[in-house]
């Protein structure tokens, strides 16, 4: 059998299931996960669950503490600040590179994203909007022509997707997010790198409202 056509292993299937549930917010930040309960719910043995947990720990979505168990990642305020600082560094560099190396491809990709975001907003489909929000930011790296920059971004991309999901029901933040994506698209269309960077920094800035802080609280209802 060709390796490209092989069926996914149980470990891969369980990993995908848990990753999606963490990102979508089915588990609270900091929540402890039970291997036995997950195995029972998915009707698998505990071995693929344990292996999936190990993979998700490497991805940064889970924290495994000896003698205590496995927990969904959580961020203290100072960690959230550092995460936002890292985003600013990575995304502004990616945006600058993409606007210089592949401006037309970047505009086309972002334009398609915004069109789909508009449709999602009109349909009140928050889950689709949040997926597109993550895709929008990934476009910066896809068009930057720097795989090392993209590799660095992937170390935080899943955490960002998970945090976005926890902000998805905050109407003020959703409106702000959508408006700034449109503004950034217009800057890319006009080839205005300085203004695009200003919009992106504001978009990411942790000091813009209390939404990101709310997202890391267990009872938060709160996309950048």
C-alpha positions in Angstrom: 0.0 0.0 0.0 1.3 3.5 -0.8 2.2 5.4 2.3 0.1 8.3 0.9 -3.0 6.2 1.0 -2.6 4.4 4.3 -5.5 4.8 6.8 -4.8 7.0 9.8 -3.8 5.2 13.0 -5.9 5.3 16.1 -3.4 7.6 17.7 -3.7 10.0 14.8 -7.5 9.9 15.0 -7.6 10.5 18.7 -5.0 13.3 18.4 -7.1 15.0 15.8 -10.2 14.6 17.9 -8.7 16.0 21.1 -6.9 18.8 19.2 -10.1 20.0 17.6 -12.0 19.8 20.9 -9.3 21.9 22.7 -9.2 24.5 19.9 -13.0 24.7 19.7 -13.2 25.3 23.5 -15.0 22.1 24.5 -12.4 21.8 27.3 -11.7 24.7 29.6 -8.2 26.2 29.8 -6.5 24.4 32.7 -9.0 21.6 32.7 -7.7 18.1 33.7 -8.3 15.4 31.1 -9.1 11.8 32.1 -7.4 9.2 29.9 -10.0 6.6 31.0 -13.0 8.9 30.3 -11.6 9.9 26.9 -10.9 6.2 26.0 -14.4 5.2 27.0 -16.1 8.0 25.1 -14.0 7.3 21.9 -14.3 3.6 22.4 -10.6 3.0 22.2 -8.0 1.6 24.5 -6.0 4.0 26.7 -2.8 3.5 24.7 -3.7 5.7 21.7 -5.1 8.2 24.2 -1.9 8.3 26.1 0.1 8.7 22.8 -2.2 11.4 21.6 -1.7 13.3 24.9 2.1 13.1 24.4 1.7 14.6 20.9 -0.5 17.4 22.1 1.9 18.1 24.9 4.7 18.6 22.3 2.3 20.9 20.4 1.8 23.0 23.6 -1.9 22.3 23.9 -1.6 20.1 26.9 0.6 20.1 30.0 1.5 16.8 31.6 2.4 16.9 35.3 3.9 13.8 36.9 1.7 12.2 39.5 -1.0 14.7 38.7 -2.2 14.2 35.2 -2.8 16.0 31.9 -4.2 19.5 31.7 -5.3 21.8 28.9 -2.8 24.7 28.6 -3.5 27.9 30.4 -1.8 31.3 30.4 -1.1 33.7 33.2 -1.4 37.4 32.3 2.4 37.7 32.0 2.5 34.7 29.7 -0.3 36.1 27.6 1.7 39.3 27.2 4.8 37.4 26.0 2.6 35.5 23.6 1.3 38.7 22.1 4.8 40.1 21.9 5.9 37.0 20.0 3.0 37.4 17.6 3.9 41.0 16.9 7.5 40.0 16.0 6.5 37.1 13.9 3.5 38.5 12.1 4.9 41.9 11.3 8.0 40.2 9.8 5.8 37.9 7.8 3.6 40.7 6.6 6.6 42.8 5.5 8.1 39.8 3.7 4.9 38.8 2.0 4.1 42.3 0.8 7.6 42.5 -0.8 7.9 38.9 -2.1 4.3 38.0 -3.1 2.0 41.0 -2.9 -0.5 39.8 -5.4 -0.8 36.3 -4.0 -1.1 37.8 -0.5 -3.9 40.2 -1.5 -5.8 37.4 -3.3 -5.5 35.0 -0.3 -6.6 37.7 2.2 -9.4 38.9 -0.1 -10.8 35.4 -0.3 -10.6 35.1 3.5 -12.4 38.4 4.1 -15.2 37.5 1.6 -15.7 34.2 3.5 -15.6 36.1 6.8 -18.3 38.4 5.6 -20.5 35.5 4.6 -19.9 33.9 8.0 -20.7 37.1 9.8 -24.0 37.4 7.8 -24.9 33.8 8.7 -23.9 34.3 12.4 -21.6 31.4 12.0 -19.0 32.2 14.7 -17.2 28.8 14.3 -16.6 29.4 10.6 -15.5 33.0 11.2 -13.0 31.9 13.8 -11.6 29.2 11.5 -11.1 31.9 8.8 -9.5 34.2 11.3 -6.8 31.7 11.9 -6.5 31.1 8.1 -6.2 34.9 7.5 -3.1 35.1 9.7 -1.6 31.9 8.3 -1.8 33.6 4.8 0.9 36.0 6.0 3.3 33.2 6.5 2.2 31.2 3.4 3.2 34.2 1.3 6.3 35.3 3.1 8.6 32.9 1.3 10.4 32.0 4.6 9.7 28.5 5.9 11.8 29.1 9.0 9.5 32.0 9.9 6.5 29.8 9.4 8.0 27.0 11.5 8.5 29.5 14.3 4.9 30.6 14.0 3.5 27.1 14.2 4.8 26.8 17.8 2.1 29.3 18.9 -0.5 29.0 16.1 -2.5 26.3 17.8 -2.6 28.2 21.1 -3.8 31.2 19.2 -6.6 29.2 17.6 -7.7 27.9 20.9 -7.7 31.4 22.4 -9.7 32.8 19.5 -12.4 30.2 20.1 -12.8 31.5 23.7 -13.3 35.0 22.4 -15.8 34.0 19.7 -18.9 34.9 21.6 -17.8 38.4 22.5 -19.6 40.6 20.0 -17.5 43.8 20.5 -14.3 41.8 19.9 -15.7 40.0 16.9 -16.7 43.3 15.4 -13.3 44.8 16.1 -11.6 41.8 14.6 -13.6 41.9 11.4 -13.1 45.6 10.9 -9.4 45.4 11.3 -9.1 42.5 8.9 -10.8 44.6 6.3 -8.5 47.6 7.1 -5.4 45.3 6.7 -6.7 44.0 3.4 -7.0 47.5 2.1 -3.5 48.3 3.1 -2.2 45.3 1.3 -4.2 46.3 -1.8 -2.7 49.7 -1.7 0.9 48.4 -1.1 1.1 50.5 2.1 3.5 48.6 4.2 3.9 51.1 7.1 0.1 51.5 7.5 -0.4 47.7 7.2 2.1 47.2 10.1 0.3 49.8 12.2 -3.0 48.1 11.7 -1.6 44.6 12.4 0.1 45.8 15.6 -3.1 47.3 16.9 -4.9 44.2 15.9 -2.6 42.0 18.0 -1.8 44.4 20.8 -2.7 42.9 24.2 -3.5 46.3 25.6 -6.5 46.7 23.2 -9.4 46.0 25.6 -9.6 43.2 28.2 -10.7 40.5 25.8 -7.6 38.4 25.7 -7.3 38.5 29.5 -10.9 37.4 29.7 -10.2 34.5 27.4 -7.7 33.0 29.7 -10.0 33.0 32.7 -12.0 29.7 33.4 -15.3 31.5 33.2 -14.4 33.7 30.3 -16.8 33.8 27.4 -14.5 35.5 25.2 -10.2 36.6 17.8 -7.4 38.5 16.8 
